[in-house]
Amino acid sequence: MKILSLNHYWRIIAAGISYIVFTVGAFFPVIHAVLIVVFVKDQEGKQKKIRKTIQRLCKFYVDFMQFLGLMSYDLERLNSDEIKGKVVISNHSMLIDALFILAYVDDVCCVVKEALFRNLVTRLTVSLAGYIPNDEEDLVGMAAEKLAAGENILIFPEGTRNQYDTQLEFKRGAANIAIHANSDIVPFLITCSPRALQKYESWYQLPDIKSKILVRINPTLTIEECIDTSLARTIQYRRLTDFLRDYYLTAIKQLDNYTTKTDKPPPHFE
């Protein structure tokens, strides 16, 4: 029988505390949403206020998990551009990937599961936040309108969490939106070593040692520097999807297991 260390036991307790705090905290946007409906008249004002609340809660939560010793994370900004009216993407290995992006990017519109719009607890919040359900028939058109208005669109090209770092089975959603809206792309790179909070794992199934997470905001990509925009749209969608997948594969490999080493700064990926 495997004997767990005291630190491992503590991190399991910390994970339980974190889930309780997250569950309780999830009601704050709901309460805030009700107050916004009552006291804020214009729709744009409602959306900005609820998104700011979500951003602050996400920042609090990732910092709280780090404070408890459940994990540690480093934020590396290689992008000095203003993130406004851009498609924000990321690889997707952990349950909490979206929290890091929502914490550090302003005015984000998420593409979320349609079930959140039917859930009694979440539907008011996601509706007021102006999020887009992933089964929306005109998802690409709606996303393009929001980008034109200066909002950022967050979408994970994989659609769901991968099972190993280089799996990266990208779907065309992100490419379709970026090309249709002629929008720049801001690629986040998120790595976790040892991997944790993976697909098909329970919250208490943690690695033997504390995970180190790297959150990197990479330089903005323009469509023109990624693919030939003179090609037919259908080919552009496929080429951009392939380009983004290869981009992430290269970035992950160039990290050279950064998160498993101490006192070694990660190499920059251009």
N, C-alpha and C positions, 0 to 999 in steps of 0.2 A: 504493500500500500504506500502510495506517495505521501510523504510528509510535507506539508506546506509551511513556509516560513511565516514568522510573525508579520512581516511586511505584506506578504500575500494575503493573510487573513484580514489585515487592516484595509487593504485595497478592496476586498470583497465587501467589507462593511461600508467603506467610502462609496462604493458603487451603489449600494442600497440607499445610502443617504442622498446621493446625487439624484437617483431616480425619484425619490420622495420629493426632493426640492423641485425637480423638474415638473413633476405632476402638479404640485401645489402652485408653482410659478406659472403653469400653463393657464391658470384661471385669471391671472392678472390682465392679459390682453382681452379676455372675455369681459371682465368687469369694466376695463377701460373702454372697450368697444361700445358697451351699453351707454356709458357716460358720454361718449363721443356722439352717438346717435341722438342723444337728448340735447346736448349743449352746443354742438358744432353744426353749423348750417350747410356750408358748402362741401361738396363731395371731395374736392381736391384736398381741402384741409383735413377732412376725416382720414383720408388715405395716408397723408404725410404723418399725422400724429400716431396712427396705429403702427405704421412701419417703424417709426422712431422708437416706440415702446418695444417692439419685437427685437430691434437691434440692441437696445440696452439690456434686455433680458438675456439675449444670446451671449453678449460680452460678459455679463455677470456669471452666467452658467459655466462657460469654458474656464474663466478665471477661478471660479469656485472649485471645479474639479481639480485644477492644478494646485490650489491651496490645500485641498484634502490629501494630496499626494497620489491621487488616482492615476494621473499622467502628468507629463510636463510638455509644454509646447513652446516653440520659437516661431515668431513671425518675421519673415524676411521680405522686405519690399524691394523688388528690382524694377518696379514700375512707378515713375514719378508723374504719370499722366493723371488728369482728373478722370475718375471713373463715372461717366455720365453718358447715358444713351448708348451703352455698350452691352454686348452679350457676354455674360460672365459664365465661364465653364470650369469644370474641375474633374479630375479623376475621382473615383468613388469607391473607397474601401471600407469606410467606417459609418456607423449609425449617425455620428455627430458631425460629419463633414460640412453639412449645410450651416451648422451653427457658427463655424469659424468664418464662413463667407458673409453670412448675415451680420455678424458682429463687426466686420471691418469694411463693408461696402455700404454706402448710403443709398437710400431710395431704391430698394430691390423689389422687383416683381418676380415671384417664384412661379414656376410651372409645377403644380402639386397634384397629388392623387385626387381624383374626382370624389372619392369617399369623404374627403375632408369637408366638402360642400354639403354633404348629407348628414354629417355628424352634428348632433345637437350642441356639443361643446365648442366645436371649431368653426362651424359654418359662418357665424356672424363675423368672426375675426378675419378669416381668409377672404370673405366677401368685401369687407371694408378695406382690407389691405390691397384689393384689386388684383389678387392672384388669379392665375389662369388654370383651369382644370385640364389635366393631361388628355382628357377625351374630348376636348373642345373641337368642334368640326373646323372652325376657322382659327385654330391655335396660332398658325404662322402669321395670319393677317392681324390678329389681336396683338401679338407680340410686336409686330412691326409698328403699329400705331403707338404703343407704349414707348418704344425706343425713340420714335420721332418726337415724342413729348419730353424726352430727356430722362426717362426712367431706365434703369438697368434690368435686364432679364437674366435670371439665374436658371440654368438648365444643366443637368448632368448628362453628357452625351451617352453614357452607358445605360442610363435609365434606371439601373439598380446597382447595388453594391457588387463589386467583383470579388472573386474568391482567392485571387493572388494578384500581386502588384502589376504584372505584365499581361493580365488577361485582356482587358481593354477592348471589349466588343462594342465599339461605338455604333450608335444608331444615327440616323440622318437629321434628327430634330434640330439640333443646334446649328448645323450647317444650313439647313433650310431657312431658319430664321435669319441668320447672319446675312446670307446671300439675298434673300427677299428684301430685307431692310437695308442692305448695303451698309451693315454695321460692323464696326471694329469689334475684335474679340479680346477679352482679358482672361488669360488662362491662369487659374490657380493650380498649384501643384501641392497636394497634401499627402504626406507619407507618415506612416506609423510603424514603429519598430520597437518591440515585437508587435505584430498586428493584433488588434483588439476590436471589440464591438463589431464583429464581422457578421455577415449573413449566416443564418442558421445557428447562431450562438446565443445562449442565454446571457443575461446581464452579468451573472456571477462567474461566467467562464472567462477568467482573466489569465494572461500569461504569467509566468513565474516571476518576471521582473517588471518594473514599472515601464510603461511604454513612453517613448519619446516621439513627439509629433512635430513635424516641420510643416509650416504653412507658408508657402512662397507665392507672392503675387508677381508673376512674370510679366515682362514687357508686353505692351499691347500689340496685337497682330492685326494688320489690315488684310482685307480679302485679296487685294492685288498682290501682296507679297507671298500669299499662300498658294494661289492657283492662277491659271490663265482665265481671266474673266471674259474673254471673247468666245469661249466655248458655249455650247448650248446649256441652258439652266440645269437640265437633268444630269448632265455630265459634271457641271460645277458642284452640284450637291454631293455627288459621289467622290469627286476629287478632294473636296474640302474635308469631308468626313475621314478619308484615308490620310490626308495631311495631318489632321489633328491627332488621330490615333498614333501615327508615326512620331509626331512631335512629343507626345507624352511617353512613348516607349523610350525614345532617346533621352528625355529628361530624367526619367526614373533610373535608367542604366547609368547615367553620368553622375548620379548622386553617390555612387560607390558605397552603398550601405552607410551613408552619413549618420542616420539615426541610431546605429548600433555602436558608433564610435564616440568617445568623449574628447572634448577640447580640440575638435577638428572642424574648422568651418566648412560648410558645404561648397563645392565648386559652383560657379555661376553657369547657368545654362542660357546661351544666347539663341 
